[in-house]
Amino acid sequence: MRIIYTKTVTLYLRGLVKTLYQKDYFGFHESARKYVISLIRNMETTIHLKQKHYAPVRYARYGKDLYYVVYPKNKRTTWYFFFTYHPEDDLYFIRYITNNHVTGHLLV
């Protein structure tokens, strides 16, 4: 199994550490960094086990035949990873990441 990310997703994840720290979700930059690393590792080790859902049409701009998986991180935050899957290569191409605070209500 291989997992790759769009450049946009990679930049988002890098910026997420800074955002989490600056908005006081974490008191230390290192704690924010560990949170993001944990989120990525959890996704990378379990994406093939998770039930994938077809992404709603409103997310079509991120790719054709798009799926998403759900990752509850704590009581208040659930993350959504959108991807295309290429079974011939066992490849997950992560195209977009969001959480329930931003667009989760659109997935219900």
N, CA, C and O atoms as CSV, one atom per row, in Angstrom:
chain,resi,resn,atom,element,x,y,z
A,1,MET,N,N,0.847,-1.176,0.000
A,1,MET,CA,C,0.000,0.000,0.000
A,1,MET,C,C,0.892,1.239,0.000
A,1,MET,O,O,1.871,1.331,0.741
A,2,ARG,N,N,0.514,2.195,-0.866
A,2,ARG,CA,C,1.227,3.473,-0.916
A,2,ARG,C,C,0.236,4.609,-0.686
A,2,ARG,O,O,-0.925,4.536,-1.091
A,3,ILE,N,N,0.712,5.644,-0.038
A,3,ILE,CA,C,-0.101,6.821,0.201
A,3,ILE,C,C,0.701,8.027,-0.256
A,3,ILE,O,O,1.845,8.222,0.155
A,4,ILE,N,N,0.083,8.833,-1.113
A,4,ILE,CA,C,0.726,10.075,-1.534
A,4,ILE,C,C,-0.254,11.225,-1.330
A,4,ILE,O,O,-1.466,11.024,-1.241
A,5,TYR,N,N,0.289,12.410,-1.260
A,5,TYR,CA,C,-0.501,13.597,-0.969
A,5,TYR,C,C,-0.321,14.618,-2.087
A,5,TYR,O,O,0.742,14.706,-2.702
A,6,THR,N,N,-1.374,15.382,-2.336
A,6,THR,CA,C,-1.215,16.511,-3.245
A,6,THR,C,C,-0.329,17.540,-2.550
A,6,THR,O,O,-0.174,17.519,-1.329
A,7,LYS,N,N,0.238,18.423,-3.327
A,7,LYS,CA,C,1.064,19.489,-2.759
A,7,LYS,C,C,0.225,20.357,-1.825
A,7,LYS,O,O,0.707,20.797,-0.781
A,8,THR,N,N,-1.021,20.600,-2.197
A,8,THR,CA,C,-1.920,21.406,-1.377
A,8,THR,C,C,-2.138,20.781,-0.010
A,8,THR,O,O,-2.132,21.479,1.004
A,9,VAL,N,N,-2.330,19.476,0.022
A,9,VAL,CA,C,-2.531,18.772,1.295
A,9,VAL,C,C,-1.265,18.834,2.141
A,9,VAL,O,O,-1.335,19.059,3.349
A,10,THR,N,N,-0.129,18.641,1.523
A,10,THR,CA,C,1.138,18.709,2.250
A,10,THR,C,C,1.323,20.086,2.888
A,10,THR,O,O,1.718,20.190,4.049
A,11,LEU,N,N,1.041,21.124,2.133
A,11,LEU,CA,C,1.152,22.483,2.662
A,11,LEU,C,C,0.133,22.725,3.775
A,11,LEU,O,O,0.434,23.392,4.764
A,12,TYR,N,N,-1.067,22.182,3.610
A,12,TYR,CA,C,-2.098,22.326,4.642
A,12,TYR,C,C,-1.639,21.692,5.961
A,12,TYR,O,O,-1.784,22.293,7.026
A,13,LEU,N,N,-1.091,20.491,5.883
A,13,LEU,CA,C,-0.642,19.798,7.098
A,13,LEU,C,C,0.496,20.546,7.781
A,13,LEU,O,O,0.550,20.613,9.009
A,14,ARG,N,N,1.395,21.102,6.994
A,14,ARG,CA,C,2.480,21.892,7.584
A,14,ARG,C,C,1.919,23.132,8.278
A,14,ARG,O,O,2.344,23.483,9.379
A,15,GLY,N,N,0.979,23.779,7.636
A,15,GLY,CA,C,0.376,24.972,8.201
A,15,GLY,C,C,-0.525,24.683,9.383
A,15,GLY,O,O,-0.727,25.545,10.238
A,16,LEU,N,N,-1.069,23.474,9.440
A,16,LEU,CA,C,-1.962,23.099,10.518
A,16,LEU,C,C,-1.265,23.170,11.874
A,16,LEU,O,O,-1.864,23.596,12.862
A,17,VAL,N,N,-0.026,22.762,11.920
A,17,VAL,CA,C,0.737,22.829,13.173
A,17,VAL,C,C,0.764,24.275,13.666
A,17,VAL,O,O,0.468,24.552,14.828
A,18,LYS,N,N,1.117,25.171,12.786
A,18,LYS,CA,C,1.197,26.594,13.139
A,18,LYS,C,C,-0.166,27.135,13.566
A,18,LYS,O,O,-0.270,27.862,14.554
A,19,THR,N,N,-1.197,26.781,12.825
A,19,THR,CA,C,-2.551,27.246,13.137
A,19,THR,C,C,-3.012,26.756,14.504
A,19,THR,O,O,-3.546,27.531,15.298
A,20,LEU,N,N,-2.810,25.485,14.776
A,20,LEU,CA,C,-3.233,24.919,16.058
A,20,LEU,C,C,-2.534,25.594,17.229
A,20,LEU,O,O,-3.132,25.820,18.281
A,21,TYR,N,N,-1.264,25.911,17.032
A,21,TYR,CA,C,-0.511,26.572,18.093
A,21,TYR,C,C,-0.937,28.043,18.241
A,21,TYR,O,O,-1.180,28.510,19.353
A,22,GLN,N,N,-1.026,28.755,17.137
A,22,GLN,CA,C,-1.350,30.186,17.179
A,22,GLN,C,C,-2.765,30.459,17.694
A,22,GLN,O,O,-3.014,31.494,18.313
A,23,LYS,N,N,-3.681,29.539,17.440
A,23,LYS,CA,C,-5.058,29.728,17.913
A,23,LYS,C,C,-5.266,29.144,19.314
A,23,LYS,O,O,-6.395,29.021,19.789
A,24,ASP,N,N,-4.166,28.793,19.957
A,24,ASP,CA,C,-4.173,28.299,21.339
A,24,ASP,C,C,-4.926,26.987,21.541
A,24,ASP,O,O,-5.445,26.734,22.628
A,25,TYR,N,N,-4.989,26.153,20.510
A,25,TYR,CA,C,-5.522,24.815,20.718
A,25,TYR,C,C,-4.497,23.979,21.475
A,25,TYR,O,O,-4.840,23.028,22.177
A,26,PHE,N,N,-3.222,24.362,21.313
A,26,PHE,CA,C,-2.127,23.711,22.028
A,26,PHE,C,C,-1.239,24.794,22.609
A,26,PHE,O,O,-0.977,25.808,21.961
A,27,GLY,N,N,-0.776,24.579,23.830
A,27,GLY,CA,C,0.055,25.567,24.501
A,27,GLY,C,C,1.500,25.572,24.034
A,27,GLY,O,O,2.231,26.537,24.255
A,28,PHE,N,N,1.907,24.485,23.386
A,28,PHE,CA,C,3.280,24.373,22.911
A,28,PHE,C,C,3.277,23.963,21.443
A,28,PHE,O,O,2.464,23.146,21.011
A,29,HIS,N,N,4.194,24.541,20.694
A,29,HIS,CA,C,4.321,24.212,19.271
A,29,HIS,C,C,4.569,22.720,19.089
A,29,HIS,O,O,4.014,22.098,18.183
A,30,GLU,N,N,5.395,22.153,19.944
A,30,GLU,CA,C,5.727,20.724,19.856
A,30,GLU,C,C,4.486,19.855,20.053
A,30,GLU,O,O,4.359,18.814,19.409
A,31,SER,N,N,3.583,20.260,20.918
A,31,SER,CA,C,2.342,19.499,21.129
A,31,SER,C,C,1.472,19.526,19.878
A,31,SER,O,O,0.874,18.513,19.516
A,32,ALA,N,N,1.401,20.663,19.225
A,32,ALA,CA,C,0.638,20.780,17.982
A,32,ALA,C,C,1.264,19.898,16.902
A,32,ALA,O,O,0.556,19.232,16.147
A,33,ARG,N,N,2.590,19.902,16.838
A,33,ARG,CA,C,3.302,19.072,15.851
A,33,ARG,C,C,3.022,17.583,16.097
A,33,ARG,O,O,2.779,16.835,15.150
A,34,LYS,N,N,3.056,17.161,17.341
A,34,LYS,CA,C,2.792,15.757,17.678
A,34,LYS,C,C,1.354,15.368,17.336
A,34,LYS,O,O,1.104,14.247,16.895
A,35,TYR,N,N,0.419,16.280,17.535
A,35,TYR,CA,C,-0.985,16.028,17.181
A,35,TYR,C,C,-1.124,15.757,15.685
A,35,TYR,O,O,-1.777,14.795,15.282
A,36,VAL,N,N,-0.515,16.598,14.872
A,36,VAL,CA,C,-0.601,16.437,13.419
A,36,VAL,C,C,0.103,15.149,12.980
A,36,VAL,O,O,-0.410,14.422,12.130
A,37,ILE,N,N,1.255,14.873,13.546
A,37,ILE,CA,C,1.967,13.626,13.213
A,37,ILE,C,C,1.115,12.426,13.592
A,37,ILE,O,O,1.038,11.461,12.831
A,38,SER,N,N,0.480,12.469,14.745
A,38,SER,CA,C,-0.389,11.385,15.184
A,38,SER,C,C,-1.569,11.192,14.220
A,38,SER,O,O,-1.933,10.066,13.882
A,39,LEU,N,N,-2.146,12.296,13.792
A,39,LEU,CA,C,-3.255,12.239,12.842
A,39,LEU,C,C,-2.829,11.572,11.535
A,39,LEU,O,O,-3.537,10.713,11.009
A,40,ILE,N,N,-1.688,11.965,11.025
A,40,ILE,CA,C,-1.173,11.407,9.767
A,40,ILE,C,C,-0.845,9.923,9.934
A,40,ILE,O,O,-1.220,9.104,9.094
A,41,ARG,N,N,-0.159,9.583,10.994
A,41,ARG,CA,C,0.214,8.172,11.223
A,41,ARG,C,C,-1.014,7.286,11.366
A,41,ARG,O,O,-1.067,6.183,10.822
A,42,ASN,N,N,-2.001,7.785,12.108
A,42,ASN,CA,C,-3.228,7.018,12.282
A,42,ASN,C,C,-3.885,6.758,10.934
A,42,ASN,O,O,-4.319,5.640,10.655
A,43,MET,N,N,-3.956,7.781,10.107
A,43,MET,CA,C,-4.559,7.624,8.784
A,43,MET,C,C,-3.741,6.648,7.939
A,43,MET,O,O,-4.296,5.747,7.312
A,44,GLU,N,N,-2.440,6.828,7.927
A,44,GLU,CA,C,-1.590,5.999,7.073
A,44,GLU,C,C,-1.597,4.519,7.472
A,44,GLU,O,O,-1.405,3.649,6.622
A,45,THR,N,N,-1.811,4.236,8.725
A,45,THR,CA,C,-1.792,2.835,9.161
A,45,THR,C,C,-3.161,2.174,9.133
A,45,THR,O,O,-3.260,0.952,9.246
A,46,THR,N,N,-4.228,2.971,8.984
A,46,THR,CA,C,-5.566,2.367,9.036
A,46,THR,C,C,-6.470,2.681,7.851
A,46,THR,O,O,-7.590,2.173,7.795
A,47,ILE,N,N,-6.028,3.495,6.908
A,47,ILE,CA,C,-6.920,3.897,5.815
A,47,ILE,C,C,-7.463,2.690,5.058
A,47,ILE,O,O,-8.614,2.698,4.621
A,48,HIS,N,N,-6.652,1.666,4.904
A,48,HIS,CA,C,-7.091,0.482,4.168
A,48,HIS,C,C,-8.112,-0.351,4.962
A,48,HIS,O,O,-8.791,-1.204,4.392
A,49,LEU,N,N,-8.218,-0.107,6.255
A,49,LEU,CA,C,-9.160,-0.836,7.103
A,49,LEU,C,C,-10.480,-0.093,7.309
A,49,LEU,O,O,-11.497,-0.698,7.648
A,50,LYS,N,N,-10.453,1.201,7.105
A,50,LYS,CA,C,-11.621,2.041,7.350
A,50,LYS,C,C,-12.670,1.862,6.261
A,50,LYS,O,O,-12.356,1.560,5.110
A,51,GLN,N,N,-13.914,2.054,6.652
A,51,GLN,CA,C,-14.979,2.052,5.655
A,51,GLN,C,C,-14.891,3.351,4.876
A,51,GLN,O,O,-14.921,4.441,5.448
A,52,LYS,N,N,-14.781,3.219,3.565
A,52,LYS,CA,C,-14.719,4.424,2.751
A,52,LYS,C,C,-16.121,4.775,2.261
A,52,LYS,O,O,-16.947,3.901,1.996
A,53,HIS,N,N,-16.362,6.064,2.151
A,53,HIS,CA,C,-17.650,6.587,1.717
A,53,HIS,C,C,-17.446,7.383,0.438
A,53,HIS,O,O,-16.408,8.017,0.248
A,54,TYR,N,N,-18.451,7.344,-0.442
A,54,TYR,CA,C,-18.384,8.196,-1.624
A,54,TYR,C,C,-18.501,9.645,-1.192
A,54,TYR,O,O,-19.360,9.990,-0.381
A,55,ALA,N,N,-17.652,10.478,-1.724
A,55,ALA,CA,C,-17.697,11.898,-1.397
A,55,ALA,C,C,-18.889,12.546,-2.080
A,55,ALA,O,O,-19.197,12.216,-3.226
A,56,PRO,N,N,-19.563,13.462,-1.399
A,56,PRO,CA,C,-20.662,14.190,-2.030
A,56,PRO,C,C,-20.174,14.959,-3.259
A,56,PRO,O,O,-18.993,15.284,-3.375
A,57,VAL,N,N,-21.080,15.236,-4.150
A,57,VAL,CA,C,-20.760,15.909,-5.408
A,57,VAL,C,C,-20.035,17.232,-5.172
A,57,VAL,O,O,-19.174,17.607,-5.968
A,58,ARG,N,N,-20.363,17.943,-4.102
A,58,ARG,CA,C,-19.740,19.256,-3.843
A,58,ARG,C,C,-18.224,19.168,-3.697
A,58,ARG,O,O,-17.541,20.189,-3.771
A,59,TYR,N,N,-17.685,17.965,-3.491
A,59,TYR,CA,C,-16.239,17.788,-3.367
A,59,TYR,C,C,-15.589,17.319,-4.672
A,59,TYR,O,O,-14.403,16.993,-4.683
A,60,ALA,N,N,-16.334,17.283,-5.747
A,60,ALA,CA,C,-15.831,16.791,-7.033
A,60,ALA,C,C,-14.631,17.589,-7.539
A,60,ALA,O,O,-13.838,17.072,-8.326
A,61,ARG,N,N,-14.488,18.817,-7.108
A,61,ARG,CA,C,-13.345,19.626,-7.568
A,61,ARG,C,C,-12.010,19.041,-7.116
A,61,ARG,O,O,-10.960,19.410,-7.641
A,62,TYR,N,N,-12.047,18.128,-6.142
A,62,TYR,CA,C,-10.815,17.515,-5.640
A,62,TYR,C,C,-10.458,16.222,-6.380
A,62,TYR,O,O,-9.389,15.654,-6.158
A,63,GLY,N,N,-11.345,15.763,-7.252
A,63,GLY,CA,C,-11.007,14.587,-8.030
A,63,GLY,C,C,-12.217,13.760,-8.406
A,63,GLY,O,O,-13.277,13.852,-7.787
A,64,LYS,N,N,-12.038,12.962,-9.420
A,64,LYS,CA,C,-13.065,12.053,-9.899
A,64,LYS,C,C,-13.007,10.772,-9.068
A,64,LYS,O,O,-11.932,10.357,-8.637
A,65,ASP,N,N,-14.164,10.150,-8.846
A,65,ASP,CA,C,-14.237,8.911,-8.055
A,65,ASP,C,C,-13.616,9.103,-6.670
A,65,ASP,O,O,-12.777,8.319,-6.228
A,66,LEU,N,N,-14.045,10.145,-6.016
A,66,LEU,CA,C,-13.480,10.534,-4.731
A,66,LEU,C,C,-14.204,9.833,-3.583
A,66,LEU,O,O,-15.429,9.711,-3.575
A,67,TYR,N,N,-13.416,9.382,-2.625
A,67,TYR,CA,C,-13.920,8.775,-1.407
A,67,TYR,C,C,-13.430,9.592,-0.220
A,67,TYR,O,O,-12.569,10.461,-0.357
A,68,TYR,N,N,-13.996,9.296,0.950
A,68,TYR,CA,C,-13.449,9.864,2.175
A,68,TYR,C,C,-13.580,8.847,3.301
A,68,TYR,O,O,-14.424,7.952,3.264
A,69,VAL,N,N,-12.721,9.011,4.300
A,69,VAL,CA,C,-12.768,8.208,5.520
A,69,VAL,C,C,-12.818,9.171,6.697
A,69,VAL,O,O,-12.404,10.326,6.601
A,70,VAL,N,N,-13.331,8.667,7.799
A,70,VAL,CA,C,-13.581,9.489,8.979
A,70,VAL,C,C,-12.616,9.082,10.096
A,70,VAL,O,O,-12.423,7.899,10.375
A,71,TYR,N,N,-12.013,10.106,10.732
A,71,TYR,CA,C,-11.106,9.878,11.855
A,71,TYR,C,C,-11.492,10.759,13.036
A,71,TYR,O,O,-11.112,11.929,13.081
A,72,PRO,N,N,-12.242,10.214,13.992
A,72,PRO,CA,C,-12.502,10.994,15.207
A,72,PRO,C,C,-11.193,11.112,15.993
A,72,PRO,O,O,-10.567,10.103,16.317
A,73,LYS,N,N,-10.791,12.319,16.289
A,73,LYS,CA,C,-9.520,12.529,16.992
A,73,LYS,C,C,-9.730,12.728,18.491
A,73,LYS,O,O,-8.909,12.307,19.306
A,74,ASN,N,N,-10.832,13.370,18.838
A,74,ASN,CA,C,-11.201,13.532,20.242
A,74,ASN,C,C,-12.711,13.770,20.301
A,74,ASN,O,O,-13.404,13.612,19.296
A,75,LYS,N,N,-13.215,14.145,21.460
A,75,LYS,CA,C,-14.674,14.291,21.617
A,75,LYS,C,C,-15.259,15.383,20.735
A,75,LYS,O,O,-16.433,15.321,20.368
A,76,ARG,N,N,-14.457,16.379,20.393
A,76,ARG,CA,C,-14.987,17.513,19.641
A,76,ARG,C,C,-14.540,17.584,18.189
A,76,ARG,O,O,-15.152,18.301,17.397
A,77,THR,N,N,-13.499,16.867,17.823
A,77,THR,CA,C,-12.952,17.021,16.472
A,77,THR,C,C,-12.883,15.699,15.726
A,77,THR,O,O,-12.319,14.717,16.209
A,78,THR,N,N,-13.466,15.700,14.549
A,78,THR,CA,C,-13.399,14.567,13.627
A,78,THR,C,C,-12.780,15.056,12.336
A,78,THR,O,O,-13.168,16.097,11.807
A,79,TRP,N,N,-11.827,14.311,11.834
A,79,TRP,CA,C,-11.135,14.662,10.593
A,79,TRP,C,C,-11.658,13.805,9.451
A,79,TRP,O,O,-12.059,12.658,9.646
A,80,TYR,N,N,-11.646,14.383,8.254
A,80,TYR,CA,C,-12.094,13.705,7.042
A,80,TYR,C,C,-10.972,13.788,6.010
A,80,TYR,O,O,-10.505,14.873,5.662
A,81,PHE,N,N,-10.554,12.629,5.535
A,81,PHE,CA,C,-9.524,12.548,4.503
A,81,PHE,C,C,-10.190,12.118,3.195
A,81,PHE,O,O,-10.809,11.056,3.125
A,82,PHE,N,N,-10.060,12.942,2.174
A,82,PHE,CA,C,-10.637,12.663,0.855
A,82,PHE,C,C,-9.538,12.150,-0.057
A,82,PHE,O,O,-8.426,12.679,-0.066
A,83,PHE,N,N,-9.853,11.127,-0.817
A,83,PHE,CA,C,-8.820,10.488,-1.628
A,83,PHE,C,C,-9.415,9.776,-2.829
A,83,PHE,O,O,-10.613,9.499,-2.892
A,84,THR,N,N,-8.548,9.494,-3.765
A,84,THR,CA,C,-8.884,8.559,-4.840
A,84,THR,C,C,-8.061,7.309,-4.571
A,84,THR,O,O,-6.929,7.377,-4.092
A,85,TYR,N,N,-8.647,6.186,-4.884
A,85,TYR,CA,C,-7.966,4.919,-4.657
A,85,TYR,C,C,-7.720,4.257,-5.994
A,85,TYR,O,O,-8.619,4.167,-6.830
A,86,HIS,N,N,-6.494,3.792,-6.195
A,86,HIS,CA,C,-6.099,3.109,-7.425
A,86,HIS,C,C,-5.713,1.677,-7.061
A,86,HIS,O,O,-4.561,1.407,-6.724
A,87,PRO,N,N,-6.692,0.750,-7.130
A,87,PRO,CA,C,-6.440,-0.618,-6.660
A,87,PRO,C,C,-5.330,-1.341,-7.416
A,87,PRO,O,O,-4.638,-2.186,-6.848
A,88,GLU,N,N,-5.159,-1.011,-8.696
A,88,GLU,CA,C,-4.116,-1.695,-9.481
A,88,GLU,C,C,-2.727,-1.441,-8.895
A,88,GLU,O,O,-1.828,-2.266,-9.052
A,89,ASP,N,N,-2.552,-0.316,-8.227
A,89,ASP,CA,C,-1.273,0.020,-7.595
A,89,ASP,C,C,-1.362,0.024,-6.066
A,89,ASP,O,O,-0.377,0.294,-5.380
A,90,ASP,N,N,-2.547,-0.278,-5.546
A,90,ASP,CA,C,-2.824,-0.182,-4.109
A,90,ASP,C,C,-2.363,1.188,-3.597
A,90,ASP,O,O,-1.627,1.296,-2.616
A,91,LEU,N,N,-2.822,2.223,-4.298
A,91,LEU,CA,C,-2.396,3.595,-4.052
A,91,LEU,C,C,-3.551,4.448,-3.570
A,91,LEU,O,O,-4.618,4.477,-4.183
A,92,TYR,N,N,-3.327,5.145,-2.462
A,92,TYR,CA,C,-4.271,6.115,-1.929
A,92,TYR,C,C,-3.683,7.502,-2.194
A,92,TYR,O,O,-2.594,7.831,-1.724
A,93,PHE,N,N,-4.417,8.296,-2.949
A,93,PHE,CA,C,-3.950,9.636,-3.293
A,93,PHE,C,C,-4.794,10.638,-2.505
A,93,PHE,O,O,-5.935,10.922,-2.870
A,94,ILE,N,N,-4.225,11.168,-1.426
A,94,ILE,CA,C,-4.940,12.072,-0.535
A,94,ILE,C,C,-5.028,13.443,-1.212
A,94,ILE,O,O,-4.015,14.062,-1.537
A,95,ARG,N,N,-6.281,13.902,-1.416
A,95,ARG,CA,C,-6.504,15.118,-2.184
A,95,ARG,C,C,-7.031,16.294,-1.358
A,95,ARG,O,O,-6.914,17.447,-1.771
A,96,TYR,N,N,-7.608,15.999,-0.193
A,96,TYR,CA,C,-8.184,17.071,0.609
A,96,TYR,C,C,-8.372,16.565,2.028
A,96,TYR,O,O,-8.682,15.393,2.244
A,97,ILE,N,N,-8.180,17.460,2.997
A,97,ILE,CA,C,-8.401,17.131,4.399
A,97,ILE,C,C,-9.215,18.270,5.013
A,97,ILE,O,O,-8.965,19.446,4.749
A,98,THR,N,N,-10.187,17.896,5.832
A,98,THR,CA,C,-10.971,18.891,6.549
A,98,THR,C,C,-11.433,18.283,7.864
A,98,THR,O,O,-11.162,17.117,8.152
A,99,ASN,N,N,-12.133,19.086,8.656
A,99,ASN,CA,C,-12.669,18.553,9.894
A,99,ASN,C,C,-14.096,19.038,10.111
A,99,ASN,O,O,-14.611,19.852,9.344
A,100,ASN,N,N,-14.721,18.533,11.153
A,100,ASN,CA,C,-16.122,18.856,11.410
A,100,ASN,C,C,-16.339,20.329,11.738
A,100,ASN,O,O,-17.454,20.829,11.590
A,101,HIS,N,N,-15.321,21.018,12.171
A,101,HIS,CA,C,-15.461,22.436,12.479
A,101,HIS,C,C,-15.555,23.286,11.210
A,101,HIS,O,O,-16.077,24.401,11.238
A,102,VAL,N,N,-15.054,22.758,10.115
A,102,VAL,CA,C,-15.043,23.498,8.856
A,102,VAL,C,C,-16.168,23.071,7.947
A,102,VAL,O,O,-16.999,23.890,7.556
A,103,THR,N,N,-16.204,21.789,7.603
A,103,THR,CA,C,-17.203,21.322,6.629
A,103,THR,C,C,-17.881,20.023,7.002
A,103,THR,O,O,-18.595,19.449,6.180
A,104,GLY,N,N,-17.684,19.547,8.201
A,104,GLY,CA,C,-18.279,18.282,8.599
A,104,GLY,C,C,-19.789,18.238,8.455
A,104,GLY,O,O,-20.350,17.187,8.146
A,105,HIS,N,N,-20.446,19.348,8.670
A,105,HIS,CA,C,-21.903,19.406,8.548
A,105,HIS,C,C,-22.377,19.099,7.124
A,105,HIS,O,O,-23.534,18.735,6.915
A,106,LEU,N,N,-21.485,19.246,6.159
A,106,LEU,CA,C,-21.848,18.955,4.770
A,106,LEU,C,C,-21.787,17.466,4.448
A,106,LEU,O,O,-22.216,17.045,3.373
A,107,LEU,N,N,-21.262,16.676,5.363
A,107,LEU,CA,C,-21.107,15.249,5.121
A,107,LEU,C,C,-22.176,14.407,5.812
A,107,LEU,O,O,-22.221,13.193,5.615
A,108,VAL,N,N,-23.014,15.014,6.597
A,108,VAL,CA,C,-24.030,14.291,7.362
A,108,VAL,C,C,-25.160,13.867,6.460
A,108,VAL,O,O,-26.117,13.243,6.921
